[in-house]
Amino acid sequence: MDEKTKILKAQTPYEALLLSTTATPEEAKYQYFKLVKKFNPEKEEQTFRIIRKAYEDLKDPAKKAAADVMLFTAPSGRVRFAGVNTSTASQVKLNREIEILSKSADDDPEIKKNYLLALKQRAVLLGKNGKWNEALADVDQIESIEGLTEDVKENRIFLLSRLALKLAERGLYA
């Protein structure tokens, strides 16, 4: 695939400038000027626009942070665990239940199972309400009990990406 086709099919600013995701701002600037010389704005208007937009996104620290976050963001979705339903769950009730069950979860396998279910339900509810840090704490607790499962891994990725995006949107990207 030639450079022009790669640029036209690019989905990220890095791809549009034919850079790796670890490229520095200096490398982005160098590559931008190299591509501008190669693709004349009068003859290759669409390609030029894509290159210019990509460079503008990578030279602005806030836009670059948002682009970087989006590279690693999990697909849109939500916090979820297999077999967990929260349609009738109340966070207040779950908080009380978790507090009670946590005291004896190590002693009885049935209590441990109920404790895990309550933690999962609360993590899902917190995620629905955009309380990413609190949901992440529950996911960490779930992992400490049942180990690193696929559900835990996917939820952690989702939650961390949402936290990173929230920070980038607030300009806390340094």
C-alpha positions, 0 to 999 in steps of 0.5 A, a space after each residue: 500500500 502506498 503512502 497516499 492510500 495509507 494516509 487516506 485510510 488512516 484512523 488516527 493522527 499517528 497513522 495519517 502522519 505515517 508514525 508509530 504511536 511512540 513518536 515524539 512531537 519533534 518526529 511528528 513535526 519533521 514528518 509533517 513537513 516531509 509529507 507537506 513537501 510530498 503532497 502539494 495542497 493544490 494537487 492532493 487537497 484531501 490528502 493534505 487536509 488529513 495530514 494537516 489535521 493530524 499534525 494539528 492534533 499531535 502538536 496541541 498537548 491536549 489534543 495529543 493526550 486525547 488522541 493517545 487515550 483514544 488509542 488505548 480506549 476500550 470499545 464503547 461499552 459498560 462495566 459488566 460481569 457474566 451472569 450479573 443483573 442489576 435491574 433491581 439492585 440498590 447501591 445502598 442495599 449493596 453497600 450494607 450487604 458488602 459490609 456484612 458479607 466481607 466480615 465472614 467471606 473467608 470462612 464460608 464458600 457460600 458467603 464468599 460467593 454472595 460477597 463476590 456477586 454483591 461486589 460485581 453488582 455494585 461495580 456495574 452500578 458504579 460504572 453506570 453512574 460514571 463513578 470510575 474510581 469506585 468501580 475500579 476499586 471494586 474490580 480490584 477487590 474482585 480480582 483479589 478474591 477470584 484472581 484475574 479473570 477475563 471479566 476482570 481484565 476487560 472491566 479494568 481496561 474499560 475503567 482505566 480508559 474512561 479515567 484516562 479520557 476524563 483526565 485528558 478532557 480536563 486538561 490533566 495530561 501532563 
